[in-house]
Amino acid sequence: METHRKKLKRYDQSGDARFLTFSCFQRLPLLSKDRSREFLINAIETSRTRHSFDLWGYVIMPEHVHLLLLPHPNIRVAEILKGIKLASSRQAIAWLKKNSPDFLERLEDTQPNGSRVFRFWQRGGGYDRNLSSARDVHRKLRYIHENPVRRGLVERTVDWRWSSALAWESGADGLLSIDRDSFPPLTFLDDDVSSDLLR
């Protein structure tokens, strides 16, 4: 019996920010090691160079990632994600083949055509939401930063090294530079959203 997966529709609306979420294969905690997180950080930076976008926020959790970004005109989010996921996956799989080949069995996936591959990321495009208002952007940034606190990984958002929380609070970039100049300010119309993104 053939099964059909729902295809994610992406709306590359010029001027809209994007809130992206993608997960590791079978929700395994493949991003629990600094090594794999650094592979991902490098891939995000490379993708930003090749597929222009402004990065406003990020968090790397043990088994998933959230990104808040603004694609530049005529840039497709699918290409941004493909660049990030392909580069980080290749590095991680290559490291495992050399240093931990027994673990690779857990990442083996059978394709619809029957071929077998090693997969670092879950199939599909993940979650993708367009954000057209400053209020939505600020809310999503706060949500991203609070992820590690909600999970009990740290007590304060700024204590999680693998996010943009400290960069926003301190004004100094950490692992990835933040494009603050293009980040939309809140106005009096958005007064139900706390201007303190980090609490």
N, C-alpha and C positions, 0 to 999 in steps of 0.2 A: 504494500500500500504506500503510495507516494504521499509525503507530507509537504505542506507549503508553509513557509515562514513568512510572516508579515514583513514587507519591505518598508524600511524607514524612509519617509519622505523628508527631504531637506529643502528648505525655502531660503535660497540665497538672496535675501532682500537687502539691497544696498542700504547701509546706514544702521542696520540692526546689529546689536551685540548678540553673541551666542553663548549659551550656557551648555557645555558639553560634558557628558559623563560616559566613560567607557571602563569596562571591567576585564580583569584577568580571566583566562580560560578556566571555566567551571568554578569561578569565584575563588580560586586558590590564592593564598596570600603571597603571590609571586613578587610583590613589591614590599616585602617586609625586610629586605636586606638593602643596605646602602648601595651596594654594587648595582642592583637592578634599578634602583631609584636614580642613580647617576646616569645610567644608560638612557632613561626616560628624559631626564633634564637635558642631556645632550641632544636628544632627538627633537625635543620641543624647540630648542634654540636653532637647530639646523632647519627645521620646518619654517620657523619664523623668517629666516633669511631667504629661503626659496619660495615660500608662499606667504606674501606679506600680510601680517596681521599685528594688531596691537594687543598685547597681553595685559589684562587687568587683574587677574587673580587665578590662583591655582592651589590645589591641595593634592598630595599624593598619599593615599591611604594604602593599607597593606594589600587590598584586593581590587581597588578601583581608583579612578582619577576624576577630578572635576577641573574643568578649565573655563574661565570667563574671558572671552576675547572679542575683538572687533576686526573682522576681515576687511582688508582694504578693497576698494572698488574692483569688481571683476574677478575676485578671488573666491573660489568655491571651497566651502568647508570640507567637502569630501576629500579634496586634495590635501588640505591641511592635516586632516586626521590620518589619511593614508601615509603621508610622510612621517608623522610621529610614530604611528604604530609599526610600520614596516621597519624603520631604522632601529627602534628600541627592541623589537622582537628578534631581528637578525643578530644583534649584539648579544642578547640574553641566550638565545639558542646556541650560538657559537661558543659562548662561555661554558654552557652546560655540557655540550658535546666533548669539550676538552677536559673539564674539571669534575663533572658529575653526571656521566652518561647514564647511570642507573635511574636518575630522577626523570630523564626524558620520557620514559614510558608513561608517566602521569600526564604528559602534555600531548600524547598522540591522539589525533583526531581523524576520523574517517570522513572524507569529503563526499558530497552527493554523488560524484562519479565513481566512488569506490577507492580512490587513491588515499594514501595515508600521509599525513603531514604532522609536524610538531607545531603546536599553536600556543603562543604566549598570551594572546588576547582572545577574548570571547568573540565568536562569530558575530557579524552584523556591525551596524554603525553605532550602537549604544544609544544614549539618550541625547537629544538635540532640541534645544528650545530657543526660539527667537525672542529677544528682549528689546522692546521699542521705547520703553520709558526709563527715565533716570531712577525712579522708585524701584522698578523691577531689578535694575542692574545693582543698586545698592543692597537690596534684599538678598540677591543671589551671592554677592560677595560676602556678606555676613554669614550666610548659610555655609558657604565653602569653608570659611575660616573656623567655624564652630564644629565642623565635622570631627576633628580629633578630640575635642572636649566632650562631645556627646558620646563618643566611643570609650571614654575613660583613658585615652592614651596620654593625655596631659591635663593639667588643671587650668591652664590659660592658653588661649589661641596662639599667643606669641611664643609659647614654649615648643611648638611643633616646628621643627626645622624645615620640613618638607612642604611648606605652604608660603603664601605671600603675606601672611598676617603680620609678621615682624617687619617686613619691608614697608607695609602701609603705616605701621605705628611709628617706626623710627625714621622713615624718609630715606633710608639707605637700602639699596638693593642687596639681595642675598644671592641665592642660587640662580635666579633668573631676574633680569631687569623688568621693572613694571613701567608701562607707558602711562604715567600719571597725567600727562598733558591732555590726552584725549578722553580721559575719564569724565563722565557727565556729572556736573555738580547738582546737588539737591537745591530746590527752590522752596519758597514758602508753601507752594502747592503740595510739596512732598513731606510736610511736617509730621506725618504719622510714621515716618521712617526715621529711626535714630541716626543722627549724623555720626555717632560713634560706632564705626563699623566693627570694632574689635571688642567692645565692652570693657 
